[in-house]
Amino acid sequence: MCTVHSYSSETGVWRHSQIDWAEDVRRLGQMNRWVPQITGNDSHATIFNGMLYLNLSDDQIAVVDVEGKVQRIIPGPPSVGRENAQHHSLFIGQSQGRLHYINEERSRVYTRDFDDDCDLLSVWVLEDYDTHKWALKHSVSQVRLFGSNSYKSSFEYTVAAIHPDSNLLFIFLSWNRQLISYSLDSKDVRAVCATQGPIWCTPYVPCFLDFLSVAEHEEHQGRRRGR
């Protein structure tokens, strides 16, 4: 069971909805070998097109409406969900109007950047919502990101955010408590800052409490049109 809390700027009140994951997943015909659980990490949830997207433990994504009802269960990218302990979901978020999904994987690849077995961060984009088609947008080796040939597990770093308007990732390194950025375009890795604080990051989200509510905005627009 899970509770979804949603706030309406129109009514000015909070709504609390209980979700029974097992019932909803069975109803949608998406039950795998076990009942999926929410991964419970800020980087595994995002708001996109008015819906809440939540990573589930069985490499699926729940699409939840503002009333807390699961509307759809969609699969993650094709590289996620293999019978391989080295595949991990790291992040889900929106950038440039599209849903992005980032995972860690072990793969043999050959490109200008790496030509041997290496640990990768892969960035996927949801191309078609109806067919659940994902497209690989970018892959980068851990060697390029972290400057070391030693394997770094997903417990040692966190994909903290993706820039909403550009191809820029922010990654928090727990071993030296440093926040770095990585550009998918220029492939530059830069140090942003270091901290002595907690090892987790919460991306900044603007506060709209002082903005007009939906009703106030419509009333204001009506008065302007009536002048």
Residue pairs with C-beta under 8 A, 6 or more apart in sequence:
1 18
1 19
1 20
1 21
2 18
2 19
2 21
2 38
3 16
3 17
3 18
3 19
3 68
4 16
4 17
4 19
4 52
4 64
4 68
5 14
5 15
5 16
6 14
6 15
6 17
6 66
6 67
6 68
7 13
7 14
7 15
8 14
8 15
8 66
9 208
9 211
9 213
9 214
10 213
10 214
10 215
12 213
15 66
15 67
15 68
16 68
17 67
17 68
17 69
18 68
19 64
19 68
19 69
19 70
21 35
21 36
21 37
21 38
21 56
21 62
21 70
22 31
22 35
24 62
24 69
24 70
24 73
25 31
25 35
25 36
25 70
25 73
28 70
28 72
28 73
30 60
30 73
32 58
32 60
33 58
34 57
34 58
36 56
36 57
36 58
36 60
36 62
37 56
37 57
38 44
38 54
38 55
38 56
38 57
38 62
39 54
39 55
39 56
39 57
39 89
41 55
42 200
42 202
42 203
43 90
43 91
43 92
43 93
43 158
43 159
43 160
43 161
44 54
44 55
44 89
44 91
44 92
45 52
45 53
45 54
45 55
45 92
46 52
46 53
46 92
46 93
46 94
46 99
47 53
47 94
48 94
48 99
50 65
50 66
51 63
51 64
51 65
51 71
52 63
52 64
52 65
52 66
53 61
53 62
53 63
53 64
53 92
53 99
54 61
54 62
54 64
55 61
55 76
55 89
55 92
56 62
56 73
58 81
59 75
59 76
59 80
59 81
59 89
60 73
60 74
60 75
60 76
61 73
61 74
61 75
61 76
61 92
61 101
62 70
62 72
62 73
63 70
63 71
63 72
63 73
63 74
64 70
64 71
65 71
74 126
74 129
74 132
75 81
75 132
76 89
76 101
76 103
76 134
77 101
77 103
77 122
77 124
77 134
77 136
78 134
79 87
79 103
79 105
79 107
79 122
79 124
79 136
80 87
80 89
80 101
80 103
80 105
81 87
84 106
86 104
86 105
86 106
86 119
87 103
87 104
87 105
87 106
88 103
88 104
88 105
88 154
89 101
89 102
89 103
90 102
90 103
90 104
90 121
90 154
90 158
90 159
91 100
91 101
91 102
91 159
91 162
92 99
92 100
92 101
92 102
93 99
93 100
93 161
93 162
94 100
94 162
94 164
95 162
95 163
95 164
95 165
95 166
95 167
96 164
96 165
96 166
96 167
98 125
98 126
99 125
99 126
100 123
100 124
100 125
100 126
100 137
100 162
101 123
101 124
101 125
101 126
101 134
102 121
102 122
102 123
102 124
102 159
102 162
102 169
103 121
103 122
103 124
104 119
104 120
104 121
104 122
104 154
105 119
105 120
105 122
106 117
106 118
106 119
106 120
107 117
107 118
107 120
107 139
108 116
108 117
109 115
109 118
109 120
109 139
111 139
113 140
113 141
113 144
113 187
114 141
114 143
114 144
118 141
118 142
118 143
119 141
119 142
119 151
119 152
120 139
120 140
120 141
120 142
121 139
121 140
121 142
121 145
121 159
122 136
122 138
122 139
123 136
123 137
123 138
123 139
123 169
123 184
124 134
124 135
124 136
124 137
125 134
125 135
125 137
126 132
126 133
126 134
127 133
127 134
127 135
137 184
138 167
138 184
140 182
140 184
140 187
142 148
142 151
142 152
143 149
144 187
144 189
145 171
145 180
145 182
145 189
146 152
146 157
146 173
147 189
155 174
156 173
156 174
156 175
157 171
157 172
157 173
157 174
158 171
158 172
158 174
158 199
158 200
158 201
159 169
159 170
159 171
160 170
160 171
160 172
160 179
160 201
160 203
161 169
161 170
161 201
161 203
162 168
162 169
162 170
163 169
163 170
166 185
167 183
167 184
167 185
168 181
168 182
168 183
168 184
169 181
169 182
169 183
169 184
170 179
170 180
170 181
170 192
170 201
170 203
171 179
171 180
171 181
171 182
172 178
172 179
172 180
172 199
172 200
172 201
173 179
173 180
174 199
176 194
177 194
177 195
177 196
177 197
177 199
178 191
178 192
178 193
178 194
178 195
179 191
179 192
179 193
179 194
179 195
179 201
180 189
180 190
180 191
180 192
181 189
181 190
181 192
182 188
182 189
182 190
212 220
